[in-house]
Amino acid sequence: MDTVSWLSYTLLGVFHGINPGMGWLFAVALGMQEKRRSAVISALFPMALGHAISIGVVVLVIVLAQQQISTNVLGIVCAVVLFGFGLYKLFRARHPRWVGMRVNFKDLTIWSFLMASAHGAGLMLAPLLLRMPMTSAHSGHTHHASTTMTDSAVVLLSAVGVHTLSFFIVTGIVAVVVYEVVGLALLRKAWFNLDMLWSIALMIAGVVTAGMLFWEH
């Protein structure tokens, strides 16, 4: 994978970390509820795990699909799903209520997985994944195919790791800063709808994915 792809995975992790709908707002709410910074920090680990699982599921689905479906067809499907999901999120965005929650590690992991999945976090990685060469499961060169698939798996796991690490770091920084300095009261006055920006970004990713297909042909 080239430098641009690694940077893209990292920047997407940064954007996910900034987005309050994917974790830091929940972490701050838990900290405010329990009145201690350690509650904010302890919430970050299960959130990062749930986020990574959600991303990993999308990566696995795309990799398996690449073994059975041509790149062109898969690209069209990804483009349609990205644009359609972004359009859906644009008009059907809802925010969860945070008051009165008592959650453990498992609850936070599941919540983070569902939120990342609901936001289409993994889908945004689709255009990058489609650029990676994958060996078909029907290849006649068994040893070469096995080696290539193993190398690809290592790269994909590394990409998920880099993305999750950047998400974890940014979410942690934002959550602690908001908890210690900004506070929820000021946050309500200076709210910026990142969900809308994310929805538009998903739609743009869909257009870019389709454009990549036409450009290559």
C-alpha positions in Angstrom: 0.0 0.0 0.0 1.3 3.4 -0.9 1.8 6.4 1.4 -1.4 8.1 0.3 -3.5 5.0 1.4 -1.8 4.9 4.8 -2.4 8.6 5.3 -6.0 8.2 4.2 -6.6 5.4 6.8 -5.1 7.7 9.4 -7.1 10.8 8.5 -10.3 8.8 8.4 -9.5 7.6 11.9 -8.9 11.3 12.9 -12.2 12.3 11.5 -14.0 9.5 13.2 -12.4 10.5 16.5 -13.5 14.1 16.1 -17.1 13.0 15.3 -19.0 13.2 18.6 -21.5 10.5 17.4 -18.7 7.9 17.4 -17.6 8.1 21.0 -16.1 11.1 22.7 -19.4 12.7 23.6 -20.5 9.4 25.2 -17.2 9.3 27.1 -17.6 12.9 28.3 -21.2 12.2 29.4 -20.0 9.2 31.4 -17.3 11.3 33.0 -19.8 14.0 33.9 -22.2 11.5 35.3 -19.5 9.8 37.5 -17.7 13.1 38.2 -14.2 11.7 37.5 -11.8 11.8 34.6 -10.9 8.2 34.9 -14.4 7.3 33.7 -13.7 9.2 30.5 -10.4 7.5 29.9 -11.7 4.0 30.7 -14.5 4.4 28.2 -12.0 4.8 25.3 -10.7 1.3 25.2 -14.0 -0.6 24.6 -15.0 2.2 22.2 -11.9 1.7 20.2 -12.4 -2.1 20.2 -16.0 -1.8 19.0 -14.9 0.6 16.3 -12.2 -1.7 15.1 -14.6 -4.7 15.0 -17.0 -2.7 12.9 -14.3 -1.7 10.5 -12.9 -5.2 10.4 -16.3 -6.6 9.5 -16.6 -4.3 6.4 -13.0 -5.2 5.4 -13.7 -8.9 5.7 -16.9 -8.6 3.6 -15.1 -6.6 0.9 -12.2 -9.0 0.8 -14.5 -12.1 0.5 -16.5 -10.3 -2.1 -13.4 -9.6 -4.1 -12.8 -13.4 -4.3 -16.1 -14.0 -6.0 -17.1 -10.7 -7.8 -15.3 -8.7 -10.4 -13.7 -5.5 -9.2 -16.0 -3.4 -11.5 -19.2 -5.0 -10.2 -18.0 -4.7 -6.6 -17.0 -1.1 -7.2 -20.4 -0.2 -8.5 -22.1 -1.9 -5.5 -19.8 0.0 -3.1 -20.4 3.3 -4.9 -24.2 2.8 -4.7 -24.1 1.7 -1.1 -21.9 4.7 0.0 -24.0 7.3 -1.8 -27.3 5.7 -0.7 -26.2 5.4 2.9 -24.9 8.9 3.0 -28.2 10.2 1.5 -30.1 8.2 4.1 -28.0 9.5 7.0 -28.5 13.1 5.7 -32.2 12.9 6.1 -32.6 10.4 8.9 -29.9 11.4 11.3 -30.8 10.7 15.0 -28.8 11.2 18.1 -28.9 8.9 21.2 -29.8 10.0 24.6 -26.9 9.9 27.1 -28.6 10.5 30.5 -28.7 8.0 33.3 -26.5 5.3 31.6 -24.8 2.6 33.6 -22.6 0.6 31.2 -19.7 -1.9 31.4 -16.9 -2.8 29.0 -19.1 -5.2 27.0 -21.9 -2.7 26.7 -19.5 0.1 25.5 -17.9 -2.3 23.0 -21.3 -3.3 21.5 -22.5 0.4 21.6 -19.4 1.5 19.7 -19.7 -1.3 17.2 -23.3 -0.4 16.5 -22.6 3.3 16.3 -19.6 2.9 13.9 -21.7 0.5 11.8 -24.7 2.8 11.8 -22.5 5.7 10.7 -21.1 3.7 7.9 -17.5 4.1 9.3 -16.2 1.0 7.5 -17.9 1.9 4.3 -15.7 4.9 3.9 -12.7 2.6 3.6 -14.2 0.8 0.6 -12.6 3.0 -2.1 -9.2 2.4 -0.5 -9.8 -1.4 -0.2 -10.8 -1.6 -3.9 -7.4 -0.3 -4.9 -5.6 -3.2 -3.3 -4.9 -6.1 -5.6 -6.5 -9.3 -4.3 -5.8 -12.8 -5.6 -8.8 -14.7 -6.8 -9.7 -17.9 -4.9 -9.9 -19.6 -8.3 -6.3 -18.9 -9.2 -4.3 -21.8 -10.6 -1.1 -20.8 -8.8 -1.9 -22.1 -5.3 1.4 -21.3 -3.6 1.6 -17.8 -5.1 -2.1 -17.1 -4.3 -1.7 -18.3 -0.7 1.4 -16.0 -0.2 -0.4 -13.0 -1.8 -3.5 -13.5 0.3 -1.4 -13.8 3.5 0.5 -10.6 2.6 -2.8 -8.8 1.9 -4.2 -10.0 5.2 -1.2 -8.6 7.1 -1.6 -5.2 5.2 -5.3 -5.1 5.9 -4.9 -5.9 9.6 -2.2 -3.2 9.8 -4.6 -0.7 8.1 -7.3 -1.4 10.5 -4.8 -1.0 13.4 -3.5 2.3 12.1 -7.1 3.6 11.6 -8.2 2.4 15.1 -5.1 3.9 16.8 -5.6 7.3 15.2 -9.3 7.1 16.2 -8.4 6.1 19.8 -5.8 8.9 20.2 -8.0 11.7 18.7 -11.1 10.5 20.6 -9.1 10.5 23.9 -7.7 14.0 23.3 -11.0 15.5 22.4 -12.9 13.8 25.3 -10.4 14.8 27.9 -10.2 18.4 26.6 -14.0 18.7 26.5 -14.4 17.2 30.0 -11.6 19.3 31.6 -11.8 22.6 29.8 -14.8 23.1 27.5 -17.7 21.4 29.3 -21.0 20.3 27.8 -22.7 23.7 28.5 -20.3 25.5 26.1 -20.5 22.6 23.7 -24.2 23.0 23.3 -23.7 26.6 22.2 -20.9 25.9 19.8 -22.3 22.7 18.2 -21.4 21.9 14.7 -23.3 19.2 12.9 -20.5 16.7 12.0 -23.1 14.1 11.2 -24.2 16.2 8.3 -20.6 16.6 7.2 -20.1 12.8 7.5 -23.2 12.1 5.4 -22.0 14.4 2.7 -18.5 12.8 2.9 -20.1 9.3 2.4 -22.0 10.6 -0.7 -18.8 12.1 -2.1 -16.9 8.8 -1.4 -19.6 7.0 -3.5 -19.2 9.4 -6.4 -15.4 9.1 -6.1 -15.6 5.3 -6.1 -17.7 5.4 -9.3 -15.4 8.0 -10.8 -12.4 5.7 -10.2 -14.1 2.9 -12.1 -14.8 5.1 -15.1 -11.4 6.7 -15.0 -9.7 3.3 -15.2 -11.7 2.4 -18.2 
